[in-house]
Amino acid sequence: MAFPQPGSEWPPKAWRYWYQKFHEYALWYGGDPELLAQYYSSLYPDTASGKFWAQCELEERRTMLHVPIAGDIAATNAALLFGEPPQLNYDGNAEGGKRVSEFVKENALFAKLTESAEICAALSGVFLKLDIDPELAGVPILTTRTPYQALPEWNRDRLVAVTFHRVVKEDDSGKIWRLFEDRRREGGQLHIRYKLFQGTSDKVGREVDLGSIEETATLGLEDVTYPMEALGVVYIPNMLPNRLAPGSPMGASDFSSGLIGLMDALDEAWSSWMRDIRLGAARMLVDEDFLGDDNRFKVFQEVFVKLHMGDARLASSGYEPLKPMQFSIRVEEHMKTTEALAIEIITRAGYSPQSFGFSLEGRAESGTALRTRERKSLMTRNRKGNYWQPALWDLLMQMQQIDLASGLKTGYEPQEVDVVLQDSVVPDPLEVSETVRNLEQAKAISREMKVRMVHPDWDEETIQAEVKRLVEENSFGDPFDGMP
């Protein structure tokens, strides 16, 4: 596709459906009830389909509450994948390894991965992009881009080109300036080109000079070509297949497969519960003769003047000048409904309810028990890890390639980095000790491996020093030492 044609519709027709879905996913992930109500009741009325959030008028929105379970799902996904930083295995003494270490440190890689994993779960996938800017950093700069900011091109399910875009300026008259960055390989080289368009919300508009507005003039953007085969970009799908587009390399959001309807129902049940609380507040029906000159009933007044009530009221045997009123609050019914909906949402998203605090019975567990209870979450984590692991290997290789191709750093050979995703379940020390003891009794483990299993966080030098100490402590020495 490359750059859009001047004056063409925005978003492009081929992506209009997906951008609408990404927008919808983003609103649930963001959790702003005002934006949800606006989206379903005015922006896209055809997509409402009787949803709770489409049934309210502006003045009624104050009584509608939102449960941010979509954000919790995305955050849990990130915690399962990168709650513990992945292990990167490479030669740290080689020049390539030193550059990898600098890249990891300068870009706060592990924090960036946690951020990206949240976006990936919510919006169906995520792009990790490498840029070169010597004035900002001495290593390639890593940035995150959502599917809502990209127009990817695929060939045999491989990303072969991508055009990123973002709004850099918008004025009160409705004019919008969009910056486009196109990346594609041509003739064995990576070409990165930039264009700026001035248009509207639904039109690309006309191309204008990059220096025409301050927002892009100060960026110093220039078309550049690097002698490398890669794009300096990797795409990680959240989960495949995408049931909305079987066979597509685009990932599926955790909120697809009917979850939006269930989350909408959860908000309706929660709002109904809060409505019961508001209606159930104790109230007092008061005869008008109890009111003072200001038409207010004085609750703390101890003495009242004798009332001159009308004969009709005095003649009525059922007349009550003061009548308390309080409706029942259906706590049990609402609690069961909201809990059932929440568990259904979590389960359909691919996680165990225990990962979200359900049915924990007040216990904190680890090891085998926790793995058993959170098996569904761990299986989902493993499936998603199969997409993240090769993508991170590719990212770290491309980082070295663009580092060399740009001349930011020269004189080293790129090296492969083995990426190992860590288990987010903390091992139980008792479980580990029993495993080591059983292996020792079976004569199936060395002293060094025992140290590695008990202390997986130790570096190589510390492990070898501990093995040496164990050898010395368990040695009886030479029985003839010191004899003439």
C-alpha positions in Angstrom: 0.0 0.0 0.0 2.8 2.4 1.0 1.4 6.0 1.5 -2.3 6.8 1.1 -3.4 8.7 -1.9 -4.1 12.4 -1.4 -7.8 13.1 -0.8 -8.6 9.4 -0.1 -10.9 8.2 2.7 -9.6 7.6 6.1 -9.2 5.0 7.4 -8.7 3.0 4.2 -11.7 0.9 3.2 -9.8 -2.4 3.6 -9.0 -1.4 7.3 -12.2 0.4 8.2 -13.8 -2.7 10.0 -10.6 -3.5 11.9 -10.0 0.1 13.0 -13.5 0.2 14.3 -12.8 -3.0 16.3 -9.5 -1.7 17.6 -11.3 1.5 18.7 -14.0 -0.6 20.5 -11.3 -2.8 22.2 -9.4 0.3 23.3 -12.5 1.9 24.9 -13.1 -1.2 27.0 -9.4 -1.4 27.9 -9.3 2.3 28.8 -12.5 1.9 31.0 -13.9 5.5 30.6 -17.7 5.1 31.0 -18.4 8.4 29.3 -16.5 7.3 26.2 -18.2 3.9 26.2 -21.7 5.6 26.3 -20.7 8.0 23.6 -19.4 5.3 21.4 -22.4 3.0 21.5 -25.1 5.7 21.6 -23.9 8.2 19.0 -20.6 7.4 17.2 -21.5 3.8 16.1 -25.2 3.3 16.7 -25.3 0.4 14.2 -22.9 -1.6 16.5 -24.9 -1.1 19.7 -27.2 -4.2 19.2 -29.2 -3.4 22.3 -26.2 -3.0 24.5 -26.6 -1.6 28.0 -24.2 1.3 27.2 -26.4 2.3 24.2 -29.6 2.6 26.3 -28.8 5.7 28.3 -29.4 9.3 27.7 -26.9 11.9 28.7 -28.6 12.8 31.9 -28.9 9.1 33.0 -25.2 8.3 32.6 -24.3 9.3 36.2 -26.1 6.2 37.4 -24.3 3.9 35.1 -21.1 2.2 36.5 -18.3 0.4 34.7 -16.3 -2.6 36.0 -12.8 -2.3 34.5 -12.4 -6.0 34.0 -11.0 -5.6 30.5 -8.0 -3.6 31.9 -7.6 -6.3 34.6 -7.4 -9.0 31.9 -4.8 -7.1 30.0 -2.7 -6.5 33.1 -2.9 -10.1 34.2 -1.7 -11.2 30.7 1.3 -8.9 31.1 2.0 -10.2 34.6 1.9 -13.8 33.5 4.2 -13.2 30.6 6.7 -10.8 32.1 6.0 -10.8 35.9 9.6 -12.1 36.0 12.0 -10.7 33.4 12.9 -13.1 30.6 16.3 -14.7 30.7 18.6 -13.5 27.9 21.4 -15.9 27.1 24.4 -14.4 25.2 28.1 -13.8 25.4 28.2 -10.6 27.5 32.0 -10.3 26.9 31.7 -10.1 23.1 31.1 -6.7 21.5 27.7 -7.8 20.2 26.8 -8.9 23.7 27.9 -5.6 25.2 25.6 -3.8 22.7 22.7 -6.1 23.7 23.3 -5.2 27.3 23.4 -1.5 26.5 20.2 -1.8 24.5 18.4 -3.6 27.3 19.4 -1.0 29.9 18.9 2.1 27.8 15.4 1.1 26.6 14.3 -0.3 30.0 13.5 -3.4 27.9 11.7 -5.5 30.6 9.4 -2.6 31.5 8.7 -2.0 27.8 7.8 -5.6 27.4 5.3 -5.5 30.2 3.7 -2.4 28.7 3.6 -4.0 25.3 2.0 -7.3 26.6 -0.9 -5.3 28.0 -1.5 -3.5 24.7 -1.1 -6.8 22.9 -3.8 -8.6 24.9 -6.3 -5.7 24.6 -5.8 -4.7 20.9 -5.0 -8.1 19.4 -1.3 -7.5 18.8 1.5 -5.1 19.1 4.4 -3.7 17.0 7.9 -3.2 18.4 9.8 -0.6 16.3 13.5 0.3 16.3 14.6 3.9 15.5 18.0 5.6 15.2 18.5 9.0 16.7 22.0 9.7 17.9 20.9 12.9 19.7 18.6 11.0 21.9 20.4 7.7 22.6 23.6 5.9 21.7 21.7 2.7 21.0 18.6 1.9 18.8 15.5 3.3 20.4 12.6 0.9 21.0 9.0 2.1 20.8 5.6 0.4 21.0 3.0 0.9 18.3 -0.6 -0.4 18.4 -2.5 -2.0 15.5 -4.6 1.2 15.5 -1.4 3.0 14.4 -0.3 0.7 11.6 -1.1 -0.5 8.1 0.8 -3.8 7.8 1.5 -5.8 4.6 1.9 -9.5 4.7 3.3 -12.2 2.4 2.9 -15.8 3.4 2.0 -14.6 6.9 5.3 -12.7 7.1 5.5 -8.9 7.7 7.1 -7.5 4.6 6.2 -3.8 4.9 4.3 -1.5 7.3 3.1 2.1 7.3 2.9 3.7 10.7 0.8 6.8 11.3 -0.2 9.2 14.1 -2.0 12.4 14.5 0.5 15.1 15.3 -1.8 18.1 15.3 -5.5 18.9 15.4 -7.1 22.4 15.4 -10.6 23.7 16.4 -11.7 23.9 12.8 -11.5 20.1 12.3 -8.2 20.0 10.4 -6.0 17.1 11.3 -2.3 16.6 10.4 -1.2 13.0 10.2 2.4 11.8 10.0 3.1 8.7 8.0 6.2 6.5 8.2 6.6 3.8 5.6 9.0 0.9 6.0 9.7 -1.6 3.3 12.6 -3.6 1.8 13.6 -2.9 -1.8 16.8 -4.3 -3.5 18.1 -5.8 -0.3 17.9 -2.5 1.6 15.5 -1.0 4.2 13.8 2.2 3.1 12.2 4.4 5.7 10.2 7.3 4.2 8.1 10.1 5.8 5.1 12.1 4.6 2.8 14.6 6.3 -0.9 15.0 5.3 -3.4 17.7 6.3 -6.9 16.4 6.2 -10.0 15.8 8.3 -11.3 13.0 10.5 -12.5 11.0 7.5 -10.2 12.3 4.7 -6.4 12.0 4.3 -6.3 15.4 2.6 -3.3 16.8 0.9 0.4 16.3 1.4 2.2 19.2 3.0 5.9 19.8 3.8 7.3 18.2 7.0 8.5 21.6 8.0 5.1 23.3 7.7 4.1 22.7 11.3 6.2 23.0 14.4 5.3 19.5 15.6 7.2 17.8 12.8 9.7 20.5 11.9 11.5 20.0 15.1 11.8 16.2 14.7 14.4 16.4 11.9 12.8 13.6 9.9 14.5 12.6 6.7 14.1 9.6 4.4 16.9 7.1 5.0 18.1 3.8 3.6 19.9 1.1 5.5 21.8 -1.9 4.0 19.8 -4.6 5.8 17.1 -7.1 5.0 14.9 -6.6 8.1 12.3 -3.8 8.7 13.5 -2.8 12.1 10.1 -3.9 13.3 8.5 -7.1 14.7 4.8 -7.9 15.1 3.6 -10.0 18.0 0.0 -11.4 17.6 -1.8 -11.8 20.9 -3.3 -15.2 19.9 -4.0 -17.1 16.7 -6.2 -18.0 15.0 -8.2 -14.9 14.8 -11.8 -16.2 14.7 -13.0 -13.0 13.0 -10.6 -13.6 10.1 -9.4 -17.3 10.0 -6.1 -17.7 8.3 -5.1 -14.1 8.9 -1.7 -13.4 10.6 -3.4 -10.7 12.6 -3.9 -11.7 16.3 -7.2 -11.9 18.2 -7.9 -9.7 21.2 -8.6 -11.2 24.6 -11.9 -9.3 24.3 -13.1 -11.0 21.2 -15.3 -14.2 21.0 -18.3 -12.6 22.7 -16.6 -11.0 25.7 -17.7 -7.5 24.9 -21.4 -8.5 25.3 -20.6 -10.2 28.6 -18.7 -7.2 29.9 -21.6 -5.0 28.9 -23.9 -7.3 30.9 -21.6 -7.2 33.9 -21.8 -3.4 33.8 -25.6 -3.6 33.7 -25.7 -6.0 36.7 -23.3 -3.8 38.7 -25.2 -0.6 37.9 -28.5 -2.4 38.9 -26.9 -3.3 42.2 -25.8 0.3 42.9 -29.3 1.4 41.8 -30.8 -0.8 44.5 -28.6 0.8 47.1 -29.6 4.3 46.0 -33.3 3.4 46.0 -32.9 1.4 49.3 -31.7 4.4 51.2 -34.0 5.1 54.2 -36.5 7.9 53.6 -39.3 9.5 55.6 -42.7 10.5 54.3 -43.7 13.6 56.4 -47.0 15.4 56.7 -46.9 18.9 55.5 -47.8 20.2 59.0 -44.4 18.9 60.2 -42.6 21.2 57.9 -41.4 24.6 59.0 -41.6 27.9 57.2 -38.7 26.8 54.9 -40.5 23.6 54.0 -37.8 21.5 55.7 -38.3 18.8 58.3 -36.0 19.5 61.3 -34.7 16.1 62.2 -33.0 17.2 65.5 -35.8 19.4 66.8 -37.0 17.9 70.1 -40.3 19.8 70.7 -43.0 20.4 68.0 -45.9 22.8 68.3 -49.3 21.1 68.4 -50.4 20.3 64.9 -53.7 21.6 63.4 -54.4 18.8 61.0 -57.4 18.7 58.8 -60.5 16.8 59.8 -60.1 14.4 56.9 -56.8 13.3 58.1 -57.9 13.0 61.7 -60.9 10.9 60.6 -58.8 8.4 58.8 -57.8 5.5 60.9 -54.9 4.6 58.7 -53.4 8.0 58.6 -49.7 8.2 59.5 -48.2 11.7 59.8 -44.7 10.2 59.9 -44.1 7.1 57.7 -40.6 5.5 57.2 -39.9 4.0 53.8 -37.0 1.7 52.8 -36.8 -0.7 49.8 -35.0 -4.0 50.1 -31.5 -4.3 48.5 -31.1 -7.5 46.6 -27.5 -8.1 47.7 -27.4 -11.9 47.3 -29.0 -11.9 43.8 -26.7 -9.2 42.5 -23.6 -10.7 44.1 -24.2 -14.1 42.5 -25.0 -12.5 39.1 -21.9 -10.3 39.0 -19.6 -13.0 40.2 -21.0 -15.5 37.6 -20.5 -13.0 34.8 -17.0 -12.1 35.9 -15.9 -15.7 36.1 -17.5 -16.4 32.7 -15.6 -13.4 31.2 -12.3 -14.5 32.7 -12.7 -18.1 31.7 -13.6 -17.2 28.1 -10.6 -14.9 27.9 -8.4 -17.9 28.6 -7.6 -17.5 32.3 -8.3 -19.2 35.6 -10.6 -17.3 38.0 -8.0 -17.9 40.7 -5.6 -15.6 38.8 -8.1 -12.8 39.6 -8.7 -13.6 43.2 -11.7 -15.9 43.0 -12.0 -18.9 45.3 -8.7 -18.4 47.0 -10.1 -19.2 50.5 -7.7 -16.8 52.1 -4.6 -18.9 51.2 -1.5 -17.9 49.4 0.0 -20.9 47.7 2.9 -21.6 45.4 4.4 -24.6 43.6 2.4 -27.6 42.5 -0.9 -26.5 44.2 -0.9 -23.1 42.5 0.1 -24.6 39.2 -2.9 -27.0 39.4 -5.4 -24.3 40.3 -4.1 -21.8 37.7 -3.6 -24.4 34.9 -5.8 -22.6 32.4 -3.9 -19.3 32.9 -0.5 -21.0 32.6 -1.6 -22.8 29.4 -2.7 -19.5 27.9 0.6 -17.9 29.0 2.5 -20.8 27.3 0.6 -20.4 24.0 1.2 -16.6 24.0 4.9 -17.2 24.9 5.2 -19.1 21.6 4.6 -15.9 19.8 6.7 -13.6 22.1 9.8 -15.8 22.3 10.8 -15.9 18.5 9.7 -12.3 18.2 12.1 -11.1 20.9 14.9 -13.2 19.4 14.2 -11.5 16.1 14.0 -8.1 17.7 17.4 -8.4 19.4 19.0 -9.6 16.2 17.4 -6.7 14.2 18.7 -4.3 16.9 22.2 -5.3 16.1 21.7 -5.2 12.4 20.2 -1.7 12.3 22.9 -0.6 14.8 25.6 -1.6 12.4 23.8 -0.6 9.2 23.2 3.0 10.5 26.8 3.3 11.7 25.7 4.0 15.2 28.2 1.4 16.3 30.6 -0.6 14.1 33.2 -3.3 14.3 31.3 -6.3 15.8 29.5 -9.4 14.7 25.8 -9.7 15.6 25.1 -12.6 17.9 22.0 -14.6 18.5 20.3 -14.1 21.8 18.5 -17.1 23.3 15.3 -15.8 25.0 13.8 -17.9 27.8 10.5 -16.7 29.3 10.4 -17.3 33.1 7.7 -19.1 35.0 5.5 -16.5 36.8 4.8 -19.0 39.6 7.2 -18.7 42.5 8.7 -22.1 43.2 8.0 -23.6 46.6 11.3 -24.2 48.5 9.9 -27.4 50.1 9.0 -28.7 46.6 12.4 -27.9 45.2 14.2 -29.5 48.2 12.2 -32.7 47.8 13.0 -32.9 44.1 16.7 -32.4 44.8 16.6 -35.1 47.5 14.8 -37.6 45.3 17.3 -37.0 42.5 20.2 -37.4 44.9 18.9 -40.7 46.2 18.6 -41.9 42.7 22.2 -40.8 42.0 20.8 -38.8 39.1 22.1 -35.3 39.8 25.5 -33.6 40.3 26.5 -31.2 43.0 26.5 -28.4 40.5 23.0 -29.1 39.3 21.7 -29.2 42.8 23.1 -25.7 43.5 21.5 -24.5 40.2 18.1 -25.9 41.1 18.1 -24.4 44.6 19.4 -21.0 43.5 18.2 -20.4 40.0 18.8 -16.6 40.4 22.6 -17.0 41.0 25.1 -16.1 38.3 27.7 -18.5 37.1 30.5 -17.2 39.3 28.5 -17.5 42.5 27.3 -21.0 41.5 30.9 -22.3 41.0 32.1 -20.7 44.2 29.3 -22.5 46.1 30.2 -25.8 44.5 33.8 -25.4 45.5 32.8 -24.6 49.1 30.6 -27.7 49.2 33.4 -29.9 48.0 35.8 -28.5 50.6 33.2 -28.9 53.4 32.4 -32.5 52.5 36.0 -33.6 52.0 37.7 -35.7 54.7 41.1 -34.6 53.5 44.2 -36.8 53.2 44.5 -39.2 56.2 48.3 -39.4 55.9 48.7 -35.6 55.8 51.1 -34.4 58.5 52.6 -37.9 59.2 56.5 -38.3 58.9 
